[in-house]
Amino acid sequence: MRKDQISIQLYTIRSITANDWDAALGQVAEAGYKAVEFAGFNGKSATEMRTLLDNHGLKASSAHIPLADFQTRLDGVVEDLQTIGAGWGIVPWVGPDDRSEGSLKGMAEQFDGFATRLKEAGLKFGYHNHDFEFTTKSAGGKTVFDQMVAITTPGLVHFELDAFWAAVGGFDPAKVISDNADRIALVHLKDGNMNDLESGKDVPFGEGTLDWDGILAASRAAGVEWYVTEQDTPNPDDILGDITTALRNAENLAK
């Protein structure tokens, strides 16, 4: 991980982006971040967002975009990504009805199609996990995550591994990355207490007990492109303090 590969998932500061994007991005820049990962624009256009990014000296590493948007306005998704300057469009989750073995096969075809369209535009497509991808299994015992990896096309469909949620799901994030080194291109730097994972509560990156030496070593070996700090459960109490702490801890581990 290099310092210029560190980004922040803006869902972390959703209590500010909901009302004041300028203030939100100002705090991100004040904390020292240079890149951001979007989780929606909250009514702003992609053009407006690009102006705000430029005003604060920020770039977009990536964007989480609902599956429905990929399904209904794929060309618009491509245009939005190009406008904000993000190289990655990422589906953040699939609903319960899309997690069965049969449904996933149809989803894989869609993912390959989305990824092909993005690749034609010079962009990349990924999928971000929660814990259910590791706790939900097929009749044959394969996790949703393993099924997704197996039935999507390498080089087209990539994955953004949320290390915290993989750990909550009972898996070693470093091993997941090593076992899928050719597929995982982004990693969420989300931390928590390994003795209290069932609560689903995370903490600023570097303030928990996940094995980041192992996770980052596996990530470097896999050639991960972006490392994205995030807190999502609960909303941080001290937003500027928490996101600053997360960045400093990440920078201290950067090489």
N, C-alpha and C positions, 0 to 999 in steps of 0.2 A: 504494500500500500504506500503510495506517495501522497504527499499533501495535496497535490493538484487532482487527486482522484476522490477526494472527500466531498460529499454532498449532504444535503439535509432533506428529509421527507417533510414537506410543508404541512402534512396532516398533524405534525407535532404541535404546530402553532395555530391550529384551526380556530381557537377562540378569538384570535386577532384577524386572521384572513377572512373570517365570516363578515367582518364589518369594515376593515381598513387595510387594504392590500399594501398601500404605501407604507404605513407604519409597520406592518408585518415584515416586509422585505427590508425595511430599514433596520429592524432588530436583527435580522439574519446577517446583514452586512456588518452591523456593529459588532456582532459576536465573532466575526472574522471569516465566515463562510464565503466561498467564491462560486459555489454551484448549488442548485436546488432541484429537488424532484417534486413535481406538482401532484396534487390529488384533487383535481378540479380547479375551475377558475372562479367559482362562486359569482356567476353573472357577468364577469368581465370577458371581453373578447380576447382572442389570442394576440391580436395587434396591440391592445391595451396592455396585456401582460408583458409583451416584449418591450414596450416603452418603459414600464416600471422596472423590469430587469436591467435594462441599459442604464436607467437613472441611478440605480444602486450598485452598478458595477458587478452584476451577477450574471451567470449563465445558467441555462437549463440543462441538466444532465439527462433528464428523463421525465416521463409523466405517466402516472397511473390513470388509466382511462377505462371507464366501465365497459364490460363486455357488450352491452346493448349498443354503445356508440360504435364499436367496431362492426357490429352486425348491421347497423342501420345507416351509418354515415361514414363509411370507411375512407372515402376521398376527403371528407371534411377532417377526419382524424389526421390524415397525412398532411393536409394543409396547415392544421393547427400546430403540429409538431415542427414543421418546417418554419413556421412563423416565429415560434418561440425559440427556435434553435436547438431543440432537444433531439438527440440521436436515437432515443429509445422510447417506444410506446409499449406500455406494460398493462396487461389485464391483472387487476389486483385480487380477484377471487372469482369463483364460480359458485352459483347457488346450489342448495341441496339437491334439486332435481337434476342437476348436471353432473353428479358425482358417481353414478352407477357405472359399472363396466361398459354397458351398452351405450349410455349417454356420452361417456368419455371418448368413445371411438368417433362419434359424430363431431364432438368438440375438437378432436385432434385434426380432423379435416378442415374445420373452420380456422383453427390456429395456423395451420400450414398456409391457408389462403390469405389470412391477414398478413402473415409474415412475408409472403411472396410480394404482396402489394407494397408493403413498407420497404422491402429490399429494392424493389424497382425504383423507389424514390430516394434511395441512399440512406434508409433508416433501418432500425432493427426492432424486432418484436420479442417480448418476453412475458413470462408469467410469474407472479409473486405469490408465495405460499403463506398460509396461516398454519394452524396446528392440524386441521382436519385432513389435510393431504397426507398426514402421517398416521393418523389414528383411524381413518376410514379405509377399509380393505375390501378387496374383491373376495369372491368365494374361494379363489385360489390362494388368498393370503397376501396378494400384492397391494401395496399402498396406492392411494390415488396419485401420489407424487411419482412413484415408480412407473405406474401405468402411463402417466402423461409423458414421462421421458421416453418410454418404450414406443409409444405410438405416434409421436410427433417427429418431424424430420430434423436431424442434426444439421447445423449450419443455417437453419431457418428459425426454428423455435428455440429460444434460450430461456433461462430461468434466473430470477432474482431470488436468491435464498435469504429468507428472513431467519437468521440464526436463532433468535429467541424462540420463535414459534416452532421451529424444528425441534428445539430442546424441550419445549412444552409437550410436543407430540411424542417424546420419548426417544429421540434420535440424537446422536452426536453430530453436531453441525459440521465439524471438521471432516468426519468420515463421509457425510453426505456429499460434501464438496469434492473430496478426493475420488469418491466412487463415480462422480458425474462431472469430472473436470472439464470435459469438452462441451458441457451444456450450460454450466453456471457462469454467468458473465457479470452479475451484479450481486452484492451482498448487503443486506440491511444490518447495520451495526446497532442492534437493539439488545439491551442487557437486562439481566434480572438476577434474582437470588435463586440459585440452583436448588436450595432447600425449600423453596416456596413457589415453584413453577406453576402449581395447580391453581394458584390465585390469578394467574394471567397478568399480574402487575409487573410492569417494567420500570426501569430506572435509567438515568442518563448513562450513555455509553461509558464503560470503564468503571462504573460505580457498582456493578454487580459481580457475579462470581462465575460467569461463563468462561470457558477456557479460550481466551482470545489469542494467546500465543499459538495454540494449535489451529484455531479457525483461520487466523490470518496467514499462517504458514501454508495451509492448504489452499487458501484463496490466491496467494501469490503464485503458487505452483500451477494453479488452474488458469492464470492470466486474467483474473477478474478485472473488469474495466472501472467499475464505480463501487465505492463504499459509502453507504448512505446511512447517516445517523437517524434514529427515529425513537420517539416515545408515543405510544398511543393509548396506553391503559395505566393510569388515568391521564387526563389532560394535565400537563405539568403545572405545579403550583407557582413556581418561580421560572417563568418561561425563559427570559433572557439568561438567568443564571444557569438553568439546566442545559440549554442548547450550547452555551459557552463552555460549560464543563465537558459536555460530550465532544465538542470539537477539540478542545485542548488535549483530552485523553487520546483522541484519535491521532492527533498530530504527534503526540509523544511516542506513539507506536509506529509512526510512518518511517519508512526507510528510503 
